[in-house]
């Protein structure tokens, strides 16, 4: 199972968002399908909580209306990116509510959720609860000025907003009022031992930054609130609480359950309501969660604790809930942050380019390539327009696009079809062997979510093929057509191999190459936007698709005699003026 993080439905997504949770997950999933593995990729829009209500108030609409609008916008963004979701749904479905409440009850029955009196932050001007993340102040542990009410990004410690020094609301700058209220807490300390065993067992498997962060959190596990005084969220499924309109489950609690609820919804829509069990209860099933580093605590600590507690595993023991014990994450794949022109992405400050705007001006595969080769995989990375233009022109256009164009063009012009190879030289055999061997090397890196290493290896094959063509110079061998056939057959075989190697990263341009080489139909499946219904609830849009297509992770011999289509440019060369234009747009917004 591939589980990309749930984008929050309070606005459109920008390229900083999708570089962490979306595109890496899709590259991983496409490779796994090509390698012959079954894949279930599920997620959706995260739609509850105070931030949705705050934004809705600003726009003069209801929270539901705002969530409806941005869920559709985000689904369209991800559709444009070619995200191969089996189901991209929402957290406002009746199915999601039912599954979230079942997980709550399982944890509650096993003693891992308990009520307590606590101090909650209230906005003096509106009377509404302020979510922890919307309160900032000075960290009482390390002194960092800018710590959030739930966590300090500087020292990594979990916090309570009342402990912040000089706390203020990020919404309007006012000082929050703290009042006593009753809430439910998740007993995280009861999972310290079992989480420790789980995490230490991931040594050498997870990215070091993720594992180190998660292990450090074990030193100071504290109970964590899972309910809030909110107008907008999943009701608490207990007598005396269920019908209380002011008490809802905290948005982070219901959002992580979304991976499970989306799987349940997918199973029902597939025609087999029990199909989710193969992904959540089979010990051989693997699950990979993709996100930015600000979500590590939820996916490496809290979600595993919830799953373990629902299954009756923790200091208090217990029995599995009615749905049975559930698998914990195999790996939490967290990226670092992407900045833009040296500045942090900020929608409020307009330091941003939204996915929709990007795709209106540039090739989707150019963005996918940039994220793979220069994204924030292991460290914070800066997106600059000059580097984007350089990589597009020097690597996509001049290397990959050039190899495809001249190989297909020469073969089509001279023979009209894939030529048959005659006797191969050492140079021919060396390039073919190099290309075949790349499947093992690139696949090994992709299987470990090492996208930069894998796409760099694939592009090295392209560069070797370009050098081969230049060295062999078939255009000079007009008196030796048989040798020309062998050279072009070799080059086209490597083009076909490279198309396959690059498919997880560049599915749209790989489809074009497939067709140029005489392929028919769909090479690598693309998502579809559908409107679906739910009994008792409104219709809504989802992303889904059929990804059982031709693409396989292996070198397939090309067939002599197959007619070649006239080559079309794979990528558009960008003028250097693009840099000044985009920088000017940023300055106009600032």
C-alpha positions in Angstrom: 0.0 0.0 0.0 1.2 3.5 -0.8 -0.2 6.2 1.4 0.5 9.8 0.4 -0.3 12.3 3.2 -3.7 14.0 3.1 -3.6 17.6 1.7 -5.5 20.1 3.7 -8.6 21.4 1.9 -8.3 25.1 2.9 -6.8 26.2 -0.5 -5.0 25.0 -3.6 -1.7 23.1 -3.4 1.6 24.6 -4.4 4.6 22.8 -5.8 6.3 22.8 -2.3 3.4 20.6 -1.1 3.4 18.1 -3.9 7.2 17.7 -3.8 6.9 16.0 -0.4 3.7 13.9 -0.2 2.5 13.5 -3.8 5.1 13.0 -6.6 7.5 10.8 -4.7 4.5 8.5 -3.8 3.4 8.3 -7.4 6.9 7.5 -8.7 7.3 4.8 -6.1 3.8 3.3 -6.9 4.4 3.3 -10.7 7.6 1.5 -10.3 6.1 -1.1 -8.0 3.3 -1.8 -10.4 5.8 -2.1 -13.3 7.9 -4.5 -11.2 4.8 -6.8 -10.9 3.7 -6.0 -7.4 0.1 -5.3 -6.5 -0.3 -1.7 -5.3 -3.1 0.1 -3.5 -2.6 3.9 -3.4 -5.1 5.7 -1.3 -5.5 9.1 0.3 -7.8 12.2 0.0 -8.4 15.7 1.2 -8.2 16.4 5.0 -11.3 18.6 5.6 -12.0 19.1 9.3 -10.8 21.4 12.1 -10.6 25.1 12.9 -8.4 26.2 10.0 -11.2 25.2 7.6 -13.7 27.1 9.7 -11.5 30.2 9.9 -11.0 30.3 6.1 -14.7 29.7 5.5 -15.5 32.6 7.8 -13.1 34.8 5.8 -14.9 33.9 2.6 -18.4 34.1 3.9 -19.3 30.4 3.3 -19.9 27.3 5.4 -17.1 25.0 6.3 -18.7 22.3 4.2 -18.9 24.6 1.2 -15.3 25.5 1.5 -14.2 21.9 1.9 -16.3 20.9 -1.2 -14.7 23.6 -3.3 -11.1 22.9 -2.4 -11.4 19.1 -2.4 -12.4 19.4 -6.0 -9.6 21.9 -6.8 -7.0 19.7 -5.1 -8.3 16.6 -6.9 -7.9 18.4 -10.2 -4.3 19.5 -9.3 -3.4 15.9 -8.6 -5.1 14.7 -11.7 -3.0 17.2 -13.7 0.2 15.8 -12.1 -0.8 12.2 -13.2 -1.1 10.9 -9.6 -2.1 7.2 -10.0 -4.4 6.9 -7.0 -6.6 3.9 -6.7 -8.8 6.1 -4.6 -8.4 9.8 -3.7 -11.4 10.6 -1.5 -12.3 12.9 1.4 -12.6 12.9 5.2 -16.2 14.2 5.0 -17.7 10.9 3.8 -20.1 8.9 6.0 -17.7 6.0 5.5 -14.9 7.9 7.0 -16.9 9.0 10.0 -17.9 5.4 10.7 -14.4 4.1 10.5 -12.9 6.9 12.6 -15.5 6.3 15.3 -14.8 2.6 15.2 -11.1 3.2 15.8 -11.9 5.6 18.6 -14.1 3.0 20.3 -11.5 0.3 20.0 -8.9 2.4 21.6 -11.3 3.6 24.3 -12.4 0.1 25.1 -8.8 -1.0 25.5 -8.1 1.9 27.9 -5.8 3.9 25.6 -8.2 6.8 25.4 -9.3 8.5 28.6 -11.2 11.8 29.5 -9.4 14.5 31.5 -9.9 18.1 32.5 -7.5 20.4 30.7 -7.0 24.0 29.8 -8.0 24.8 26.2 -7.1 27.9 24.2 -10.0 30.1 23.2 -10.1 33.2 20.9 -11.4 36.1 23.1 -13.0 37.8 20.0 -14.8 34.8 18.5 -15.2 32.4 21.5 -13.9 29.5 19.3 -11.3 27.0 20.2 -7.8 27.9 18.8 -6.1 24.8 17.5 -2.6 24.2 18.9 -1.0 24.8 15.5 -2.5 28.2 15.3 -0.8 29.4 18.5 2.8 30.5 18.5 5.2 31.7 21.1 8.6 31.0 22.7 9.5 27.4 23.4 9.8 26.8 27.1 12.4 24.2 26.5 14.9 25.6 24.0 13.8 29.3 23.9 13.0 29.2 20.1 10.8 32.2 19.2 8.2 30.8 16.8 7.3 27.4 18.4 3.8 26.1 17.7 1.4 25.1 20.4 1.8 21.4 19.5 5.4 21.2 18.7 8.7 23.1 18.5 10.3 22.7 15.1 13.6 23.8 16.5 14.1 21.2 19.3 11.4 18.7 18.1 9.6 18.5 21.5 5.8 18.1 21.8 4.3 21.1 23.5 1.0 22.3 25.0 0.0 25.8 24.0 -0.4 26.9 27.6 3.3 26.2 28.2 4.4 28.6 25.5 5.9 31.9 26.6 4.0 34.9 25.3 1.5 32.8 23.2 -0.4 34.6 20.4 -2.9 33.6 17.9 -1.6 33.2 14.3 -5.1 34.1 13.1 -5.4 37.6 14.5 -2.4 38.1 16.8 -4.5 38.3 20.0 -3.5 36.6 23.2 -5.5 33.4 23.7 -7.6 32.8 26.7 -7.2 29.5 28.5 -10.3 28.0 30.0 -10.9 24.6 31.7 -12.7 22.0 29.6 -13.0 18.2 29.3 -11.3 16.3 26.5 -10.2 12.9 25.6 -6.5 12.0 25.6 -4.5 9.4 23.7 -2.3 7.6 26.3 0.9 7.8 24.3 3.2 6.9 27.2 1.5 3.4 27.3 3.1 2.8 23.9 6.7 3.8 24.7 8.0 0.3 25.0 6.2 -1.2 22.0 6.9 1.8 19.8 10.6 1.6 20.9 10.8 -2.0 19.7 9.0 -1.1 16.5 11.2 1.8 15.6 14.5 0.2 16.6 13.6 -2.6 14.3 13.7 0.0 11.4 17.4 0.7 11.7 19.0 0.7 8.3 15.6 0.6 6.6 14.1 4.1 7.1 15.7 7.4 6.1 18.0 8.4 9.0 16.4 11.8 9.5 13.0 10.1 10.0 14.1 7.4 12.4 16.3 9.7 14.5 13.5 12.2 14.9 11.0 9.4 15.9 13.4 7.7 18.3 14.1 11.0 20.0 10.4 11.6 20.7 10.3 8.4 22.8 12.2 10.1 25.5 9.3 12.3 26.5 6.0 10.8 25.5 3.0 12.7 26.8 -0.7 12.0 26.6 -2.1 13.9 23.6 -5.5 15.5 23.2 -7.7 13.9 20.6 -10.8 16.0 21.0 -11.5 19.7 20.8 -14.3 22.2 21.3 -15.0 22.6 17.6 -18.0 23.3 15.3 -16.6 21.2 12.5 -15.4 17.6 12.8 -16.2 14.0 13.5 -18.6 13.6 16.4 -17.3 11.7 19.5 -19.1 8.3 19.5 -20.0 8.0 23.2 -23.2 8.5 25.0 -23.3 12.0 26.4 -20.7 13.2 23.8 -22.2 12.0 20.5 -24.8 14.8 20.3 -22.7 17.5 21.9 -22.2 20.0 18.9 -19.3 21.7 20.7 -17.2 18.5 21.0 -15.5 16.9 18.1 -12.5 14.6 17.4 -9.3 16.5 16.8 -8.6 16.8 13.1 -5.2 15.1 13.3 -6.9 12.0 14.8 -9.4 11.6 12.1 -7.0 12.4 9.3 -4.5 9.6 10.0 -7.4 7.1 10.2 -8.2 8.2 6.6 -5.6 5.8 5.2 -7.7 3.0 6.6 -11.1 4.4 5.8 -10.1 5.2 2.2 -9.0 1.5 1.9 -12.4 0.4 3.2 -14.2 2.7 0.7 -12.0 1.5 -2.1 -12.9 -2.1 -1.2 -16.6 -1.3 -1.3 -16.3 0.4 -4.6 -14.3 -2.5 -6.1 -17.2 -4.8 -5.5 -15.5 -6.8 -2.7 -16.2 -5.0 0.7 -13.6 -7.2 2.4 -10.7 -6.5 0.0 -9.1 -4.0 2.3 -8.1 -6.9 4.7 -5.4 -8.1 2.3 -3.7 -4.7 2.7 -4.2 -4.2 6.4 -4.1 -7.7 8.0 -1.9 -9.8 5.8 1.6 -10.0 7.5 3.2 -10.0 4.0 1.5 -6.7 3.0 3.8 -3.7 3.0 2.8 -0.1 3.6 4.7 3.1 2.7 3.7 6.5 3.9 4.9 9.6 2.1 4.9 13.1 3.6 6.9 16.2 4.5 9.0 16.3 7.6 6.4 18.3 9.6 4.2 15.2 9.6 6.8 12.7 10.9 5.4 12.7 14.5 1.9 11.8 13.3 3.0 8.9 11.0 6.0 7.5 12.9 4.6 7.8 16.4 0.9 8.6 16.8 -0.6 6.5 13.9 1.4 3.4 14.8 0.4 3.9 18.5 -3.3 4.1 17.4 -3.0 1.0 15.3 -1.3 -0.9 18.1 -3.8 0.2 20.7 -6.7 -0.8 18.5 -5.1 -4.2 18.2 -4.7 -4.5 22.0 -0.9 -4.0 21.9 0.5 -1.7 24.5 1.2 -1.5 28.3 -2.5 -2.0 29.0 -3.0 -5.0 26.7 -6.6 -5.4 25.4 -8.3 -7.1 22.5 -8.5 -6.1 18.8 -11.5 -4.0 17.8 -14.3 -5.4 15.8 -12.4 -5.0 12.5 -9.4 -7.0 13.9 -5.7 -6.1 14.3 -4.2 -3.8 11.7 -0.7 -3.5 10.2 1.5 -0.7 11.3 3.5 1.3 8.6 6.4 -0.6 7.0 8.2 2.7 6.2 7.6 6.4 6.8 9.2 8.1 3.8 9.5 11.8 4.8 11.0 14.5 2.6 12.5 17.7 3.8 11.2 21.1 2.8 11.3 22.8 -0.6 11.9 26.5 -0.5 11.5 28.9 -3.4 14.1 31.4 -4.5 15.6 31.3 -1.0 12.3 31.9 0.8 9.9 29.6 2.5 6.7 28.9 0.5 3.9 31.0 1.9 0.4 31.3 0.4 -0.4 34.2 2.6 2.8 36.1 1.5 2.3 35.0 -2.1 5.8 33.3 -2.2 4.2 30.5 -4.1 3.4 28.9 -7.5 0.3 26.8 -7.4 0.1 23.5 -9.2 -2.6 24.7 -11.5 -0.6 27.8 -12.5 2.5 25.8 -13.0 0.8 23.3 -15.3 -0.8 26.0 -17.4 2.7 27.3 -18.3 5.0 24.3 -18.2 5.2 20.6 -19.0 4.0 18.4 -16.1 7.0 16.0 -16.7 9.4 18.9 -16.3 8.1 19.4 -12.8 8.1 15.7 -12.0 11.7 15.5 -13.3 12.8 18.5 -11.2 11.3 17.0 -8.0 13.0 13.6 -8.7 16.4 14.9 -9.5 16.6 18.1 -7.3 13.8 17.8 -4.8 14.0 17.8 -1.0 14.6 14.1 -0.6 17.2 14.2 2.2 17.7 17.9 2.9 15.9 21.2 2.5 16.2 22.2 -1.2 15.7 25.5 -2.9 13.6 25.7 -6.1 14.9 28.4 -8.4 13.5 29.3 -11.8 17.0 29.5 -13.3 17.8 25.9 -12.2 14.4 24.7 -13.4 15.0 26.2 -16.9 18.6 24.8 -17.0 17.5 21.3 -16.1 14.6 21.4 -18.5 16.8 22.6 -21.4 20.1 20.8 -20.7 18.8 17.5 -19.4 15.3 16.9 -20.7 15.5 18.7 -24.1 19.2 18.4 -25.0 19.8 14.9 -23.6 16.6 12.7 -23.5 14.5 14.6 -26.1 17.5 14.8 -28.4 18.2 11.1 -28.2 14.6 10.2 -29.0 14.3 12.7 -31.8 17.5 11.9 -33.7 17.2 8.1 -33.3 13.6 7.8 -34.4 13.9 10.5 -37.1 16.9 8.8 -38.7 15.3 5.4 -38.6 12.0 6.6 -39.9 13.6 8.7 -42.7 15.9 5.9 -43.9 13.8 2.8 -43.3 10.3 3.8 -42.3 10.3 1.2 -39.6 12.5 -0.3 -36.9 15.4 -1.7 -38.8 16.8 -5.2 -38.2 20.2 -5.4 -36.7 23.0 -7.3 -38.4 26.3 -8.2 -36.9 26.9 -6.3 -33.6 30.2 -4.7 -32.7 31.7 -4.5 -29.2 30.4 -0.9 -29.0 26.8 -2.1 -29.8 26.9 -4.9 -27.3 28.4 -2.7 -24.6 25.7 -0.1 -24.8 22.9 -2.8 -24.9 24.4 -4.5 -21.8 24.7 -1.1 -20.1 21.0 -0.4 -20.8 19.8 -3.8 -19.6 21.9 -3.6 -16.4 20.3 -0.3 -15.5 17.0 -1.9 -14.7 18.5 -3.6 -11.7 20.3 -0.5 -10.5 17.5 2.0 -11.1 14.9 -0.4 -9.6 16.9 -1.0 -6.5 17.1 2.7 -5.8 13.5 3.3 -6.6 12.5 0.5 -4.3 14.2 2.4 -1.5 12.6 5.7 -2.5 16.0 7.1 -3.6 14.6 9.1 -6.4 17.6 11.3 -7.2 20.0 8.3 -7.5 17.5 6.4 -9.6 16.7 9.1 -12.1 20.4 10.1 -12.4 21.3 6.5 -13.3 18.5 6.4 -15.9 19.8 9.7 -17.4 23.3 8.3 -17.5 22.0 5.6 -19.9 20.6 8.4 -22.1 23.9 10.2 -22.1 25.8 7.1 -22.9 23.4 6.5 -25.8 23.9 10.0 -27.1 27.7 9.5 -27.0 27.3 6.2 -28.8 25.4 7.8 -31.7 27.9 10.6 -32.0 30.8 8.2 -32.0 29.2 5.8 -34.5 27.9 8.7 -36.7 25.5 6.7 -38.9 24.8 9.7 -41.0 28.3 9.4 -42.4 27.9 5.7 -43.5 25.8 6.2 -46.6 27.7 3.4 -48.3 27.1 0.9 -45.6 23.4 0.6 -45.0 23.7 -2.6 -43.1 25.9 -1.0 -40.5 23.5 1.9 -40.3 20.7 -0.5 -39.5 22.6 -2.1 -36.7 23.5 1.3 -35.2 19.9 2.6 -35.3 18.5 -0.7 -34.1 20.8 -0.5 -31.1 20.0 3.1 -30.5 16.2 2.5 -30.7 16.5 -0.5 -28.3 18.1 1.8 -25.8 15.5 4.5 -26.4 12.9 1.9 -25.6 14.7 0.8 -22.5 15.2 4.4 -21.3 11.5 5.1 -21.9 10.7 2.3 -19.5 13.3 3.4 -17.0 11.9 6.9 -17.0 8.2 5.9 -16.9 7.8 6.2 -13.1 9.1 9.7 -13.3 7.9 10.9 -16.7 4.8 8.9 -17.6 3.4 11.5 -20.1 6.5 11.7 -22.2 7.1 8.0 -22.0 3.7 7.5 -23.5 4.8 9.6 -26.5 7.9 7.6 -26.9 5.9 4.4 -26.8 3.7 5.6 -29.6 6.7 6.8 -31.7 8.1 3.3 -31.5 4.9 1.9 -32.8 3.2 1.1 -29.5 -0.6 1.0 -29.4 -2.9 2.0 -26.6 -1.9 3.0 -23.1 1.6 2.4 -21.9 1.3 3.6 -18.3 -2.1 4.2 -16.8 -3.3 7.7 -15.9 -5.9 8.7 -13.3 -9.5 9.6 -13.9 -11.8 12.1 -12.1 -15.1 10.6 -11.3 -18.2 11.8 -9.4 -19.4 9.1 -7.0 -22.3 8.7 -4.7 -22.7 7.5 -1.1 -26.0 6.4 0.4 -27.2 9.0 2.8 -24.6 11.6 1.7 -24.0 14.0 -1.2 -22.2 13.1 -4.4 -18.5 14.0 -4.5 -15.5 13.7 -6.8 -12.7 11.2 -6.5 -9.6 10.2 -8.3 -9.3 6.6 -9.4 -8.0 4.6 -12.4 -7.1 1.4 -14.0 -3.3 1.0 -14.0 -3.1 -2.6 -15.3 -1.3 -1.5 -18.5 1.6 -2.5 -20.8 4.5 -1.1 -18.7 6.8 -3.7 -17.3 10.1 -3.2 -15.5 12.3 -5.0 -18.0 14.0 -4.6 -21.3 11.7 -5.8 -24.0 13.3 -6.6 -27.4 12.0 -4.2 -30.1 10.5 -5.7 -33.2 12.1 -5.0 -36.6 9.6 -4.0 -39.2 7.3 -2.1 -36.8 6.4 1.3 -38.5 7.8 4.3 -36.8 5.7 7.4 -36.2 7.1 10.8 -37.0 8.9 12.1 -33.9 7.3 14.9 -32.0 9.2 17.1 -29.5 9.1 15.5 -26.0 9.7 18.7 -24.2 9.5 22.4 -24.9 12.8 24.4 -24.7 12.3 27.3 -22.4 13.7 30.8 -23.1 15.9 32.3 -20.4 13.4 35.1 -20.2 11.2 32.7 -18.3 13.4 33.3 -15.2 12.8 37.1 -15.3 9.1 36.7 -16.0 8.6 34.3 -13.0 10.7 36.4 -10.6 8.7 39.5 -11.7 5.4 37.6 -10.9 6.8 36.8 -7.4 7.7 40.4 -6.8 4.2 41.6 -8.0 2.6 39.3 -5.5 4.8 40.2 -2.6 
